[in-house]
Amino acid sequence: APWGVRVSTLDIEDGTARLAVETRLLGEGGRAWHELRSPEGEVVAQGGDGELLVKACRPWSAEDPALYTLVTSVFAGDRRTDTVYTRVGLRTLAVDAAHGLTVNGVSVKLRGGCVHHDNGPLGAVSAPEIERRKVFKLKQAGFNAIRCAHNPPSTALLDACDEMGMYVMDEAFDAWREGKRPYDEHLFFESDWQSELTNMILRDRNHPSVILWSTGNEIYERSGASDGAAWSHRLKDFVR
């Protein structure tokens, strides 16, 4: 299925990472087989859906953005019918009152800013080399994090953040039920919010750079208008 491979790091202990891999297939009678390749291209784990163990792993972080590749093959009997390549970063996340955000057990302070989906005189066009330049410039300035201001980012931007090491807050909406402009999201929000959130999360969930989901920014309902508190809880629960 589109965005049908899900891979997440359950834990990393004594240099061994435990991954959970799940595949949603279309049709009947198919089976999935996974091979995980190290940043150097060596097969370090393989198996069907379930758990994979990666020994002597290299965790992903903003300082060391090591990327593995999960090669998922779909078979109908002995015939290979599909192959999907998913880039994977082995990293754990936790948040608590004593340590704040920790990545791979290390406390992290986010130093970043709000990055809109535009590229100066190039407008809203996105391409890998453009987004890599943007992330490179931000890292040069001392950033380790960006918030995708007001709308989901391009996949090219997230790929650049995976490759170069940048923590990302992935943001869904600029408006809920209360509109800011005559023809903005408020016209479609109540009918489409579930499908729009689902598409964003399924598309972006395997990117190691994505550490936070945002359900909206500068939302007028934050004042309490238009049942804002109830909608905030509804969106939060749906994401989780």
Protein Blocks (a to p, Z undefined) as FASTA:
>chain_A
ZZkaccddfbdcehiacdddddddedehiacddddddfkopafbdcdedddddehiacdd
fklccdddddddddehjacfbdcddddddddddddfklopaeehiacdddddddddbehj
nomadcfklmmmmmmmmmmnopabdcdehiacdfklmmmmmmnopaddddfbfbdfbcfb
fklmklmmmmmmmmmmmmmmmmmmmpmklmbdcfbehifklnopahlmmmmmmmmmmmZZ
